[in-house]
Amino acid sequence: MEFLFEYGLFFAKIATVVIAIVGVLVLTKALNGRHGSQKGELEVTDLTEQYKETVEQLESHLFDKALLKARDKADKKSDKEQDKARQNEVKQAVKNGNLTTTRDPRLFVIDFHGSIDAREVSSLRQEISAILAIAIEGDEVLLRLETGGGMVHAYGLASSQLDRLKAAGITLTIAVDKVAASGGYMMACVADKIVSAPFAIVGSIGVIAQLPNFSKVLKKNDIEFEQITAGEFKRTLTMFGENSDKAREKFKEEIEETHGLFKQFIAVHRPELDLNKVATGEHWFGQQALELGLVDQISTSDDLITEACKAREVLQVKYVRRKKLIEKLSGASSEAADTLLMKWVARGQRPFM
């Protein structure tokens, strides 16, 4: 009887643990699926309104209240007259079927803080698609760019996304506050205008690939490594096999070809550059980059946005991907480990810029 009691107690404990695990799994799935198939959403922030609120807050501490009250009264009267004129303009535009005249041109601000695999391009393409969907003549885009480059194909796609704006006739300005090197400069050169902070890092027009080789370590420990390929150059340099001089020569050839394509791309978008001078893999600070023609102006993105807010409406557009609960719980440590592993694997297979 005592045995049956202990067995029943043990079974109850097991059942409790199983039910708890199932409950957590069900809850996780429910939270992940709460938004259906929607993977993300577009966030729009009125930077002009933020700028005005900041100015008003400071002015409230600096100026006489009577003066501010009188000015507010005058501003309200002016706004009322502008609203009335605007309503008449909209009514006339709707009557004529020309809806594009119902708003003034805007400046759209987007950000790209690129990782080594440029995974942020998935958000960039959504932001650009949204802007293109509502763009009118006179609209402009300011991209705040920060990246040291990475995978060639990934940054090639990022550059192609920016080319969509150019193809649509939208003026594109790229501001580099910290760094736009290598693949980052590939993106920057697409712009109509590149603005750089004085000590931002610009350039590094070159290609690199590197990987360790453990073949001697494996031999020392009597470990054999086998790799079967079809095609003479399906794989050139490897991390675990013995690398031949022929494989090294082929890999070097591929690196040079990639560098050549990189230079051709820049020549198309910034033909005035002396590529023999700047495409050496070196990087420069903003002031030096201006002298070399790599950038067009020394300033910061803050200066550009502040000036724009005084004259027009400035909207920041950001596509935010919804993260599943399991992704949030995994934390930054697993993402860092995945990124590190991806770096080593990818560097043995394709060049970086």
Buried (B, 14 or more C-beta within 10 A) or exposed (E): EEEEEEEEEEEEEEEEEEEEEEEEEEEBEEEBEEEEEEEBEEEEEBBBEBBEEEEEEEEEEEEEEEEBEEEEEEEEEEEEEEEEEBEEEBEEBEEEEEEEBBBEEBBBBBBBEBBBBBBBBEBBBBBBEBBBEEBBEBBBBBBBBBBBBBBBBBBBBBBEBBBBBBEBEBBBBBBBBBBBBBBBBBBBBBBBBBBBBEEBBBBBBBBBBEBEBBBEEBEEEEEEEEEEEEEEEEBBBBBBBEBEEEBEEBBEEBBEEBBEBBBEBBBEBBEEBEBEEBBEBEBBBBBBBBEBBBBBBBBBBEBBBBEBBEEBBBBBBBBEEEEBBEEEEEEEEEEEEEEEEBBEEBBBBEBBB
